[in-house]
């Protein structure tokens, strides 16, 4: 798979658009995600201001193995998502870190966002795409199954610790490139 990704200025379908994250997005993104339910299954601390959210995103971008996108619906920022590259397993990528404004849950936005990213990653030679969610996040798991993605057997211990100090266990899903390897 080609990495870094060859990114267009915008990925879009209908009223949904993805733009690579810039620090100019922090305020609108913070406002869009300002709901405790949006952060319920996120293992890291909930940012208390836009600058904290920006610092968290920038720290994850620092190693060059992640691209974070801001999700837009029309002229409003409504979330974020990322593509992650593992140099130790370069044949595929992971789509993750997706958080959408509470008002967007159940609207089909997540599926549209994931399809845009799947098309991008597969067009750049990925053999597979992986997705994961916390074992406790049934809503997210159901959304991933609708893409459709195949759940791998068992739970995978995650390196992350939940905010309640328990070790996160992740449900793992995979989608093979429909064009083949």
N, C-alpha and C positions, 0 to 999 in steps of 0.2 A: 504494500500500500504506500502511496505517496505521502510523505510527511516532511515538512509541514504541508497542510492542506492548501491547495490553490483556491483561494476564496474569492468569490464574486463580491461586488460591493453590497449586494443584497440577495438573499434567498427569499422568494415570495410565492405565495399561492393565494389568490383571492385577496382578502383583507389582512392576511397574516404575513408578516415579514420578519426575517432574522437579520440582524446587523452585528458584526463583531463588536464586542464591548469596548467602550472607551470610558475614561474617567468622567466625561460629560454626562454619562448615563446614570451615574450613581444616585443622584437625587430622585429622579423619576422611578428608578428601579426600587429604591428603598421604600418610596411611597406605595408602589404597587404590591410589595411583599409585606407590608405592615399589617399583619394579621397573625396572631399566635397559631392558628391552625395551619398556616402555610409553613411554619417552622417546626411543627410537631415531631416529625420524624428526621429532622436534620440533626446530626450528632454534634455539630459545633455550636458555639455560643450564638445567640440571636444578637445581631448588631443593634446597637441603640441609636445609631445615627448613620447618615449616608456615608460619611468618611470611614466608618468602621466596615461597612459593607464593601466599599471600594478597596480598602486595605486587604480584606479577606480574599476578594476576587484576584487582585494583583498578586498576592502571595501564591495563589494556585497557578497563575500564568507564568510565574518566574522561571520555571525549568524548561519552558518551551514545549511541553508535552500535553498542552491543553489549549483549546480555543473556546472561549466563552462568548455566547451570543445573547443579545438582548432581544426579547420577543415583543413584537409590536402587533397590535390589532388596530387597524386604521391608523390614527394619529396618536394612540396611547401606548405607553410602555405597559406590558402586562406580565412580564416574567423574564426568566433567564434559563439557559440550557447550555450544555457544553459537549464537546467531542474531546475524548481523551485518547492519547496514544501511549502505548507501552512499548518502549524500544526492545524489551526482552521478548515480546510477542507481536512483531510488526505486521503480521498478515491481516490484522483486523483493528478495530477501534471500539471504544465504549462511548455510548451516549448516556450522559448522566448529569447530575447536578441540576435537574430541571425543577424549577419552582415557578408556579403560575399564581397570579392573583386569585384569591378565593372566588371572586365573581366569575372567573373563567372555567372553574371546575365543571365537568360534565357537558361542556359546550362543543366538544370535538376539537378544541384548540390543540390539546396535547398530541392527538393523532396527527394533525396537520404539521405540527412542529417536528415530530419524529420522522414523518415521511420526507420532509424537506432535507433533514440531516441524513437519513438513510440514502436518499438519492445522491447526495453530495459525496458521502463516504464510499459508496459502492462505485460511483463513477470514477473515483480516484484509486480504484484497485483493491479495496478491502475484500477479503474472502468472507468475512463475517463481521457482525456488530453484536456487541454484548450490552446488556442493560441489567441493572441491579436495583433492588429496593430492600429496605428494611423488612424483615419478616413480619413485623407488626403493622406494616402499611398495606392493608388489604386494598384500599382504593387505588394506590399506585400499581400494585400487582395486577389488578383487574384491567387497568388501562394498558399496561404493557401487553397483556394477553390479547387485547383487541387489535394490536398492531398488524398482524399477530406475531408473537415471539414464542419460542419453545422454551419452557422452563427446564433447566437442567436439574438432575436429581439432587436431592439433599440441600442442606443449608451450608453456606460457606462462612466460616468465621471471618470477620472483617477486622482490619487493623484499627478501626475507629471505635471509640467509646462513646456511648450515648450520654446525653446530659444527665441521666439518672445514674451514671457510673456503671451501667451494665455494658457488657461487650456486645456490639452490634453483630447480628447474624443476618446475612443477606440472602435473599432469593435471587438466583442468577438466571438470566434468560439469554437466548442467542437467536440470531437471525442469520441464515446463510445468504450470501449474495445470490440472487435469483439467476444471474447470468453465469453462475458457476465460478470455480476457483480461478 
